[in-house]
Amino acid sequence: MSKTLTSESNGVLEATLTWTPQKTDLYRRVPVCFAAETLHSSQSEMRCIIVAVAKARVLSGEAKVICDDNSISIVVSKASMDGIDQNWLQLRDPTCSLTSNDTHILGTMSLNTCGTTMDDSGDFIVFKNEINSFENPNAVITRRNQVKFGFSCQYPKMASVSNRYVNHKSDYIFTESSFGTFGYSFEVFTDSSFNSQVDPSLYPVQVQLMDQIYMGIDAHTALPEVTLFVESCRATPEDNPFSAVFYDIIKDGCIMDDTVMAYPSVSTKYDFQIQAFKFTGGFDEVYISCSVILCATDSLNSRCAQGCLSQAARRRRRDVSQETARHYITQGPLRVARQTHNAASNDGGFLHISTSTGVFAGLFVVSIAVLVGMLVYNVRKTRPIDRMHLLSTF
């Protein structure tokens, strides 16, 4: 048994006792007793615990965590998780599974996907996720051990990763057992060539109402024959695709906004433009969130092959083995510049009247004159006829 002492900042000393049982200790109950003694010879009471040595119900494997600027990778040794099938493992987000080779189970995710959470711990930002096992919901029994262990990456707040995470969404990275590790980039571009991205340091992107906004989604995968399908895109006033306030741009694969223009190119890209707008109610920022799917190109029954769906067509059977799960990606914010209207006066205190104001004033005067003329004409027309004048004429 080993002992480790750690001094805390508030004067508390923490002791950690470690013991690794051997196979011969299986099913034993081992008492461990201890007491604490200070430098002044004062001693605590004896405390005892019973360690029951049993086969673990929850396995925690040996893993290596790799922290990159905008992603986390985890590599778990299969030898430390005997009898575990990676097809029954997932990350915190159930749509994110894991892949494997002969010796290791592998997973990669970006800092804002697969259920990764962010905690602020003073001078650092900590991103956390976990690997869990799951069961067939229709099964009555199971012979698989339960797996659950967490992992995390810690970044200094001054590092560039935190700036990119807060202001500009980096590439989205997912792992699924049938498609391996793949990712999406979602960017705002400067023009319709879709060659020059808006610099991440310029986020939030400043736009004017009615401006053309150019956005593009690009899928990254090592698989050769895959197709990107953008199933939906919606705008929200906050960084949440499920916000109660939203505006559908693309829904069920169908373009809903009249100003959207798509630019077809290669099968793993989707470029489009839309006219800038903002939400009513005092919101100045707009986030665009899209649900995307990767499919095998030669699959005739995948969601990608179905395209724009009506309500009835949505009930058609799909070959889900030939497509990934639906993943949500977000970019933004787009910030609509506020417009102000000021009235100026000259040094003499006279108000400068705009051209439009003068025109309206002139039209008003002309309208009054026409009205007066019509009234005079009607009075003369309805004056009683001078019958004596008519008689003298004849």
C-alpha positions in Angstrom: 0.0 0.0 0.0 1.3 3.4 -0.9 0.6 6.8 0.7 0.6 10.3 -1.0 0.2 13.6 0.9 -1.0 16.7 -0.8 -1.1 20.1 0.9 -4.1 22.3 0.1 -4.0 26.1 0.0 -6.3 26.4 3.1 -4.0 24.5 5.4 -5.7 21.1 4.9 -3.4 18.1 4.2 -5.0 15.4 2.0 -3.8 11.8 2.2 -4.4 9.3 -0.6 -4.0 5.6 0.1 -3.5 3.3 -2.9 -3.7 -0.5 -3.0 -3.8 -2.7 -6.1 -5.2 -6.2 -5.2 -3.9 -9.3 -6.9 -6.0 -12.1 -8.5 -5.6 -14.1 -5.3 -7.3 -11.3 -3.4 -10.5 -11.7 -5.4 -13.6 -11.9 -3.2 -11.6 -11.1 0.0 -12.7 -8.4 2.5 -9.6 -6.5 3.5 -9.7 -4.1 6.6 -7.6 -0.9 6.3 -7.1 1.0 9.5 -5.4 4.4 9.9 -4.8 7.3 12.2 -3.5 10.9 11.7 -0.8 12.3 13.8 0.4 16.0 13.9 3.9 17.4 14.5 2.8 18.3 18.0 2.2 14.6 18.8 -1.6 14.9 18.9 -3.3 11.9 17.2 -6.7 11.3 15.8 -8.8 8.2 16.6 -8.2 5.1 14.7 -10.5 4.8 11.6 -11.1 1.6 9.7 -12.7 0.7 6.4 -13.3 -2.6 4.7 -12.2 -3.0 1.1 -14.3 -5.7 -0.7 -12.3 -7.1 -3.7 -14.7 -8.0 -6.5 -15.0 -8.0 -10.2 -15.7 -4.5 -11.3 -19.2 -3.7 -12.6 -18.0 -0.5 -14.2 -14.8 -0.7 -16.2 -12.4 2.2 -16.6 -9.8 1.6 -19.2 -6.2 2.9 -19.7 -6.5 5.9 -22.0 -4.4 8.6 -23.5 -6.0 12.0 -24.1 -4.6 14.3 -26.8 -5.6 18.0 -26.5 -5.3 20.0 -29.7 -6.2 23.6 -30.3 -9.8 22.8 -31.3 -10.3 19.1 -30.7 -9.9 16.3 -28.2 -8.7 12.8 -29.1 -8.9 9.7 -26.8 -7.1 6.4 -27.3 -8.1 3.6 -25.1 -6.1 0.4 -24.8 -8.2 -2.7 -25.6 -6.1 -4.8 -23.2 -7.3 -2.7 -20.3 -11.0 -3.3 -21.3 -11.1 -7.0 -22.0 -14.3 -8.2 -23.7 -15.5 -4.7 -24.6 -17.0 -4.2 -28.1 -16.6 -0.6 -29.2 -19.9 -0.8 -31.1 -21.6 -0.6 -27.7 -19.7 2.4 -26.6 -20.6 6.1 -27.1 -19.6 9.6 -26.1 -21.9 11.8 -24.0 -23.9 12.6 -27.1 -25.5 9.2 -28.2 -25.0 10.1 -31.9 -21.2 10.0 -31.4 -19.8 6.5 -31.2 -16.2 5.3 -31.4 -13.9 3.4 -33.8 -11.1 0.8 -33.2 -8.1 -0.9 -34.6 -6.5 -4.1 -33.5 -5.1 -2.7 -30.2 -7.0 0.5 -29.3 -10.5 2.2 -29.3 -10.3 5.6 -30.8 -12.4 8.8 -30.7 -12.0 12.4 -31.8 -14.4 15.3 -31.2 -14.2 19.1 -31.4 -14.6 21.3 -28.4 -18.3 21.9 -29.1 -19.6 18.5 -30.3 -20.5 15.1 -29.0 -21.8 16.5 -25.7 -18.5 18.1 -24.7 -19.1 20.6 -21.9 -17.1 23.7 -20.9 -16.3 24.7 -17.3 -14.6 27.9 -16.2 -12.1 27.1 -13.5 -10.5 30.5 -12.9 -7.5 30.9 -15.2 -8.4 27.8 -17.2 -11.2 26.6 -19.4 -11.8 22.8 -19.0 -13.6 20.8 -21.7 -15.1 17.5 -20.5 -16.6 14.4 -22.0 -17.0 10.7 -21.1 -17.2 7.3 -22.7 -20.3 5.2 -21.7 -21.6 1.8 -22.6 -25.2 1.4 -23.7 -27.6 -1.6 -24.0 -30.2 -2.7 -26.5 -33.4 -1.2 -25.1 -35.3 -4.3 -26.2 -33.0 -6.8 -24.5 -34.0 -8.4 -21.2 -30.5 -9.5 -20.2 -26.9 -8.5 -21.0 -23.5 -10.2 -20.6 -21.5 -7.0 -21.2 -19.8 -5.1 -18.5 -20.8 -1.5 -18.0 -18.2 1.1 -19.1 -18.0 4.7 -17.9 -15.1 7.0 -17.6 -14.5 10.7 -18.1 -11.7 12.6 -19.7 -11.0 16.3 -20.1 -8.6 18.9 -21.6 -7.6 22.1 -19.8 -6.6 25.3 -21.7 -5.3 28.6 -20.3 -7.8 31.4 -20.9 -5.1 33.4 -22.6 -4.6 30.8 -25.2 -5.9 31.3 -28.7 -8.2 28.3 -28.4 -10.6 30.1 -26.0 -10.9 33.1 -28.4 -11.7 30.8 -31.3 -14.2 28.9 -29.2 -16.1 31.9 -28.0 -16.2 34.1 -31.2 -15.8 31.7 -34.1 -16.9 28.1 -34.3 -13.9 25.9 -35.3 -14.3 22.7 -37.3 -16.8 20.2 -36.0 -15.4 16.7 -35.6 -17.4 13.5 -35.0 -16.6 9.8 -34.7 -19.0 7.0 -35.7 -18.3 3.3 -36.0 -19.4 2.9 -39.6 -17.9 6.2 -41.0 -14.8 6.6 -38.7 -13.7 10.1 -37.8 -15.1 12.9 -40.0 -15.7 16.6 -39.7 -17.5 19.7 -41.0 -16.3 23.3 -41.5 -19.0 26.0 -41.5 -17.7 29.4 -42.6 -18.8 32.8 -43.7 -17.2 34.0 -46.9 -16.5 37.5 -48.3 -18.1 37.0 -51.8 -19.8 34.5 -54.1 -16.5 32.9 -55.2 -16.4 31.2 -51.7 -12.7 31.3 -51.7 -11.9 33.9 -49.1 -13.2 33.2 -45.5 -14.0 36.0 -43.1 -11.1 36.3 -40.7 -12.0 34.6 -37.3 -10.8 37.7 -35.5 -13.6 39.7 -37.1 -16.3 37.8 -35.4 -19.1 38.8 -34.7 -19.4 39.5 -38.4 -20.8 42.9 -39.0 -23.6 43.1 -41.7 -26.2 45.6 -42.9 -29.8 44.7 -43.5 -30.3 43.4 -47.1 -26.6 42.6 -47.5 -25.8 39.3 -49.2 -24.2 36.8 -46.8 -22.2 34.0 -48.3 -21.9 30.8 -46.2 -20.4 27.4 -47.0 -20.4 23.9 -45.4 -17.5 21.5 -46.2 -17.4 17.9 -45.1 -14.0 16.3 -44.3 -13.6 12.5 -44.4 -11.1 9.9 -45.5 -13.9 7.9 -47.2 -13.9 8.3 -51.0 -17.5 8.0 -52.0 -19.7 10.1 -49.7 -22.2 12.8 -50.2 -23.0 15.8 -47.9 -26.7 16.5 -47.4 -27.9 19.7 -45.6 -31.3 18.7 -44.2 -32.1 21.9 -42.4 -30.8 25.4 -41.6 -32.4 27.8 -39.2 -31.6 31.2 -37.8 -31.8 31.9 -34.0 -31.1 35.0 -32.0 -28.9 33.0 -29.6 -26.3 30.2 -29.8 -28.8 27.5 -29.5 -30.3 25.6 -32.5 -33.3 24.7 -30.4 -34.1 28.2 -29.3 -37.9 29.0 -29.0 -37.3 31.9 -31.4 -36.2 30.7 -34.8 -36.6 31.2 -38.5 -36.4 28.3 -41.0 -34.1 28.8 -43.9 -34.0 25.2 -45.1 -36.4 22.5 -43.8 -36.6 18.8 -44.6 -34.2 19.5 -47.4 -36.4 22.2 -49.0 -35.3 25.9 -49.3 -37.8 28.0 -47.3 -36.4 31.5 -47.8 -36.9 33.2 -51.1 -33.6 35.0 -51.0 -31.5 31.8 -50.7 -29.4 30.8 -53.6 -27.5 27.5 -53.6 -24.2 27.0 -55.5 -23.8 23.3 -56.4 -20.2 22.1 -56.6 -18.6 18.8 -55.4 -20.6 16.3 -53.4 -19.0 17.2 -50.1 -19.6 20.9 -50.3 -22.7 23.1 -49.9 -22.4 26.8 -50.6 -25.3 29.3 -50.4 -26.1 32.9 -50.0 -28.9 34.7 -48.2 -30.0 38.3 -47.7 -29.2 39.7 -44.3 -32.0 40.1 -41.8 -32.5 40.5 -38.1 -35.1 39.3 -35.6 -37.8 41.7 -34.3 -37.9 42.5 -30.6 -34.5 44.2 -30.2 -32.3 41.3 -31.2 -29.1 42.4 -33.0 -27.4 39.0 -33.5 -28.2 36.0 -35.7 -26.7 32.5 -35.5 -27.2 30.0 -38.4 -27.5 26.3 -37.3 -27.7 23.5 -39.8 -28.3 19.7 -39.5 -26.1 17.8 -41.8 -25.8 14.1 -42.8 -23.1 12.2 -44.7 -24.3 9.3 -46.9 -22.7 6.6 -49.1 -23.0 8.1 -52.7 -24.3 4.9 -54.2 -27.1 4.4 -51.7 -30.5 5.0 -53.3 -32.5 4.9 -50.0 -30.4 7.2 -47.9 -31.6 10.6 -46.6 -29.2 12.2 -49.1 -30.9 10.5 -52.0 -34.3 11.5 -50.9 -33.6 15.2 -51.2 -36.5 17.7 -50.4 -39.3 15.8 -48.7 -43.0 16.4 -48.4 -44.9 15.3 -45.3 -46.0 12.0 -47.0 -42.6 11.3 -48.4 -41.0 11.5 -45.0 -42.6 8.2 -44.1 -40.5 6.3 -46.7 -38.2 3.7 -45.4 -34.5 4.7 -45.2 -31.3 2.7 -45.2 -29.7 4.2 -42.1 -26.7 1.9 -42.3 -25.6 4.0 -45.3 -25.7 7.3 -43.6 -24.3 9.1 -40.4 -26.4 10.4 -37.6 -27.9 13.9 -38.0 -25.4 16.4 -36.6 -25.9 20.1 -35.8 -23.3 22.7 -36.7 -23.5 26.4 -36.0 -21.8 29.5 -37.1 -22.1 33.1 -36.0 -22.9 35.5 -34.7 -23.8 37.8 -37.5 -24.4 41.2 -36.0 -26.7 43.7 -37.7 -25.3 47.2 -37.5 -27.7 49.7 -35.8 -28.9 52.5 -38.0 -29.5 56.0 -36.5 -31.3 59.0 -38.1 -30.2 62.5 -36.9 -31.8 65.9 -37.5 -29.2 68.7 -37.8 -29.6 72.4 -37.5 -27.5 75.3 -38.8 -25.9 78.0 -36.6 -29.0 80.3 -37.0 -31.2 77.6 -35.4 -33.1 76.8 -38.6 -33.9 73.2 -39.1 -32.6 71.6 -42.3 -35.5 70.1 -44.1 -34.7 67.1 -46.3 -35.6 66.9 -50.0 -38.3 64.3 -49.3 -39.8 66.5 -46.6 -40.0 69.5 -49.0 -41.6 67.4 -51.7 -44.3 66.2 -49.3 -44.9 69.7 -48.1 -45.3 70.9 -51.7 -47.7 68.1 -52.6 -49.8 69.0 -49.5 -50.1 72.6 -50.6 -51.1 71.6 -54.2 -53.7 69.2 -52.8 -55.2 72.0 -50.7 -55.4 74.2 -53.8 -57.0 71.5 -55.9 -59.6 70.9 -53.1 -60.5 74.6 -52.9 -60.9 74.8 -56.7 -63.2 71.8 -56.7 -65.4 73.3 -54.0 -65.7 76.6 -55.9 -66.6 74.7 -59.1 -69.3 72.7 -57.3 -70.8 75.9 -55.7 -71.1 77.6 -59.1 -72.6 74.5 -60.7 -75.3 74.2 -58.1 -76.3 77.9 -58.1 -80.1 78.3 -58.8 -80.8 79.0 -62.5 -81.9 82.7 -63.3 -85.2 81.9 -65.1 -85.9 85.6 -65.9 -82.5 85.8 -67.7 -83.5 82.7 -69.8 -86.9 84.3 -70.8 -85.3 87.6 -71.8 -82.9 85.7 -73.9 -85.5 83.9 -75.9 
